[in-house]
Amino acid sequence: MVLSNPFMLVLAGLKDELLAAQVEARSIKTQLEGEVALNGRLRTAIRDLSASWELEPIDKSKEEARGDVLVDQLCYLGAMLRDRVRDTHHIGVKRAMAVVCSGFSYEMEVVSHGFVIDISKTDAENEERLHALIDDAEVPGERLVKLFEPEVLPPETSSGAGEGGEGCDAD
């Protein structure tokens, strides 16, 4: 009987350890399932973003991408989108210059230097004039932006990467 008592204590201790390990395993499983779901949403977002900007994903095995590969894809997309935004900015400025010069008697060389200041005015007066010009250009500028937008932006798409696969909100 004396031997069974320590044996029972060992069994009780093992049972407690087993129950604690089961709880921990369930917690880890839940955490892992969340990571797998997040990984899937991230792959979908990368694929949708690449497709909407007409970029080839860095990794041809899209469905297999995990961890570092996904980080590499995001870095690649960031660099490519930065290039696209820079190109878009250049196109916009050049188109605006062409529009200004198409119907007005301004030399492109003069326009290319930016805002012309009135040397008879103070810096504060020129700054005020600049802000007034920017304000005045808001509505017609928006109209001009809409005219050239299809040349520089990809079409809007709905991504399945949002919560519950609902996609991202458009701006």
N, C-alpha and C positions, 0 to 999 in steps of 0.2 A: 504494500500500500504506500509506503514511503516513496518508492520509485515512481509510482504513477502520479503523485502530486507534483514533483518537479517537471515530469513529462507534460502534465496538463498545463502547467504554467508556461512551458515552452510553446505548446500548441496555442494557447491563448495569445501569447505574444506574437507568434507567427500569423495568427488570424488577424490581429489588429494591424500588423504590418501589411498584410495582403489587402485588407480593406482600404488602408491609406494609399497603397499603390494603385488600387482600382480607381479611387477618387482622382488621384493625380493623373492617371492614364486617361480618364474621361476628360479632364480639364485640358490636357495636352491635345487630345483628339479634337476637341471643340476649337481650340486655338489653331490647330493645323487646318481644319476645315475652313476656318475664316481666312487663313493665309492663302489657301488654294483658291477660294472664291475671289479674293482680292487680286491674286495673280491672273486669274482668268479675265477679270474686269480690266486690268492693266494691259494685258495682251490685246483685248478688244479695242481699248482706247488708242493704243499705239497703231494698230491696224487701220482703224477708222481715220485717225489723224493723218497717217501716211497716205491713205487713199484719197482723202479730201484735198490734200495738197499735191496730189499726183506724185508722191515720192515712193520709191521702192524701199521697203523695209530692209534694214541692214542684214537681218537674218532670214534666210529662205525657209527655215523650219519654224514658222510662226507659232504653230501650236505647241511646239516643244520648248519654246523660249522660257527660261527661268532665271531668276537672280541677276547675275552680272550681265547676262545677255540683254535682259530688259533694260538695265541701267545704260548699257551701251547704245541700245536703240533710242532711248530717251535723249541721250547726249547727241546722237546723230540727228535726231529730229530737231532738237534745239538749235544746232548749228545750221541745219538746212533752212529752218524757218527764219532764223536771223538773216540769212542770205536773202531769202525771199522778201522779208520786210525791208531790208536795205534796198533791194532792187525796186520794190514798190515805191519807196520814198524817192528814189532817183527818177522813176517814171513819172511820178506825180509832179515833181518840181519841173521836169522838162516839159510835161504837157501844159502845166500852168504858164510857163514862159511862152510856149508856142501859142496858147490862147491869147495871152496879153498882147503878143506881137502880131497876131493874125489880123486884128482889126484896129490897131492903134499905131501911132507913129513913134514907137519906142524902139531904141536899138537894143538888141539882146544883150550886148556887152554892158549897157547901163543897167538893165533889169537884173542881170546876173550878180550884181553887187548887193542886191537886197534893197531895203527901204532907203529912200532918198531923204536926207534930213535937210531942213531949212536952216542954213547957217546964220540967218538973222534972228533965229529963235533960241531960247535957252534949252538946255537938255531936258528940263521938266516939260516945257511946251512941246518939244519934239516927241517925248515919251507919251504925252497925252494924245498927240496927233496920231502916233503909231497905234495906240490902243483904240482910238476912234476908227481908224482904217480897218483894223482887225475886226472890230465889232460890225462895221458896215459890210465886210466881206463874208460874214458868217452865212447868211442865207444863200447868196449866189455861189459861195464856195461849196456849200453842201450840194447844191444843184450840179456843180461841176464834178464834185467827187462822185456822185451817183452816175454821171455820164461815163466816167472812166473806170468805175469799180469792177465791172466784169472783166476788164483786162488784167487786173492785178489780184483779185481774190478768187479762191476756189468756190464752187457752189456750196451752199450750206447743206450739211448732212446731219442726220440724227444719229448720235452714237449710242450704242448699247452698253456703254461703260458706266452709266450713271447708276444710282442706287436702284436695285431691282430691275436693271436692264432697261430703264426708262429713257436713258439718253441724257445729254447735257442740255442745259438751257441755252438758248441763243441770246446774243447780246442785243 
